[in-house]
């Protein structure tokens, strides 16, 4: 079973192998926390998105500014398994959820993915790592209650990771009927332009999500590229401006958690013991159907 | 019933048997909780009315404008099979937890609305004259939103509704309560 990648020069990929690889990654992911807008992309769209990102960032150093979906791991794993012949040379995932960072580390160790690592990082803190990434990827809180301010924070950190001389792929809401996604798209594009980047490509309404209150809502890929001669406007600083934070995770929902800490379990990946108990087989069991 | 005016906020919810307890028994129990504790916690689940990201800011916003948010409930047949485990604690923010007062019993739920003045009603709401007031579906007409698996919503009325709409139009509201501070909370059991 092969999947033909329309309108590209990329070779076909074995769709069964690709879906099974992404299934391995999905199995490894922590459960989403809705209060932080952790809403996972549907698996078929993850397969196509991962292939796209692998090609877009081929041979490059890629920063993920948050990655609940685990697209980063899919990208690294597809290449490792030989399902695609391209992919980033190095991937670093920056996320404030230690469960996500831990899941990446465990999966990378198990599958010997040497080109991916994770860093616990809250995007409201200054970005203190070397700004030597070629490109960034982010699928941030979509900013329905703040006209995209939360998206802009993640994009800003991505631009800082690339020292304002790279490319970025931003995944945000895209809907034909609702007003707010259009306002957010316009504001994010304006912000990128002000920051010295232009929209190189927009891929509308690509991805579906496990979103029970609006399963038809899609997201798009917005791909930015920096203008020639880009440079950072100044050092990276903590974000404290109340106007950017007061509706960060939704109306009247400012950030109040610095990190999500993981409760370590020896039986990681297995059913949690508080979900079940064993009822012993009785000696007279044969008489009780 | 005078609550259905343009700009009015309401929380619509379908209700029925829950955790093997018939609706009439739940209503009687909640009225007793209001008598004894001054308010009741009405348990619910799902993500469409998340306490922190949806209900709390929705109610606060309307109260700032001087309004009251009513919980408008439509009775339905339900075979809800939620476990009968009783919640021990509640939290407004998911960080600080408090004991649920003894007279209040929340069963088989992850979230709960704080309510008082729970009473029977008999009127209809035209959902096409409402829109989703908050969240990722903000702006969507209520009748398009309340479909499939979605059975509750934070809505704003976009038009006045007649006191006696046509019999066939909209959804029938059988039960109404006033949503009171802290509006919506997380609940959990400790065992």
Interface residues (C-beta under 8 A of the other chain):
Chain A: X34 X35 X142 X144 X145 X173 X177 X178 X179 X180 X211 X212 X213 X214 X215 X217 X249 X250 X251 X252 X253 X256 X257
Chain B: X46 X47 X48 X50 X52 X53 X54 X56 X57 X58 X60 X61 X93 X94 X95 X134 X135 X136 X137 X138 X139 X140 X145 X148 X149 X150
